[in-house]
Amino acid sequence: MTAVADHSHVRRVAERTRSARLIRDSISLLSSKWSVDVLLALGDGTRRYHELLEDLSPISEKVLTQTLRAMERDGLLLRRVHAEVPPRVEYALSPLGATMAPPLKALGSWSLTHGKRVEDARERFDTKLAAARVRAA
């Protein structure tokens, strides 16, 4: 490999590695079991804690609280406490959180289009694996 080709290869690998890291970081924002549900619920507008709890049933209060805190930390949602007695707390998507809507819709569309193919592939794989285990036994 020439020095130019070697440099080009190293640059492509570095770019791919950086892209993979950025994509993993982005996916990790949605890695909580309930984060996508919260994003979709808040996509309909500002919600109070108990409205989210009801809409996301069977989520527990503890898990909802943890999910909301993590998403607030990541900058995906805004938490507003109103100075009332008792305090009224509302959650809304932040401008950053709102930018997640197009990728989520694209992923949802992909799932609708290709989900059956994924299920079929899993079934074929599991059947082959089960048959191989039977032969090996």
N, C-alpha and C positions, 0 to 999 in steps of 0.2 A: 504494500500500500504506500502511495506517495505521501509526502508530508502534507500536501494540500488536501488530499483525500482523507488522510488521518485526522487533520484538523476539522474538516467538515463533519466527519463521523462523530468526533468528540462533541462538537457543537450540537448536532442533532440529538445525541444521547442526553446531553445536559438540558436541552429544551424539553425533550420528552419527560425527563425526570422531574423538571420543574412543573410542567403541566400536570403530570400525574399527582404531584404533591398538592397543587392548588385544587385539583378536582377532588381529591380525598378530603382535603380540608372543607370544601364546600359541602360534600356529601355528609361529613360528620355533623354539620349543622342540623341535619335532618335525621340523624341516627337514632334519636330517642324514639321509642315506639309511638309516642303521641304528638311529636312536633309537627308532622304533616297535618294531622287533624286540627291542631291549634291554628296553624297557618290558614287552613281552609275556613275554619270557623270565623277567624278574625277578618278574613277576606270579605265577609258579609257585613263587616262594620264593627264598631266598638262594642265590647261586651264586658259585663260585670263577671266577677269570679264565679258566682253561683250559676249564672247563665251558661258559662263554659262547662262547669261541672255537670250540669244537667244535659247539655248538648253532647258531651263527650262520654256519657255513661257507657261502660262501667268503670271509667277512670276513677281512681281514689283521690281524695283531697291531697294526700301527701304527694302522689305522683304528679298531679296537676300543678301543685305549688313548685315542685322541683323543675318541671318542664318550663313553666312560665319564667322562673328565675334564670334558668339556663338560656332561654331565648332572649330575655331582656339583656343578660350579660353579653350575648353575641350581637346585640343591636338589632334584633329582628322585630322586637315589639317594644311598645312604650307602656309604662305603668303610670297611671295618674291617680293620685290620692286626693280626694276632695275633702276640704276642711269642714266636715260635718260630724255630728254625733248621732249614731256611730259613723265612722269614716266610710265613705263610699269609694271603692277602688274600681277603676276601669282599665281595660287592656285594649290596645289597638295595635295594628301593624305599624311599624316605623316605616319611613320612606325606603329604607334598606329592605325590610321585610316584604314590602309590597313588590319589590323587584323579583321576589321568588315566584310570583304568580305565573309568569310566562314559562319558566323551566318546569314548574310543577304541572302546568297544563300540557306541555309537550310530553312529559313523562307519562301523564295519564292517557294521552292519546296513543302513545306508543304501546302502553299496556293494553288498551282496548284493541288495538290492531294486532298485536303480536302475542298477547297473553295465552291464547289457546295453543299457539305453537310451542311456547315455553312449557306449558303443562304437558303437551304431547311428548316433547323431548324428554322431560323428566320421567314420564311413564315408561317410555322405551328404554331409557337408561336403567331404571329400577328393575324392569322385567329382565333385561340382560344380566344385571348384577345378581338377581335372585337365581336365574338359571345357572349362572357360573358357580354360585355357592352350592347348588344342588349337585352339579357335576363333580365338584371338589369333595363333597361329603361322602 
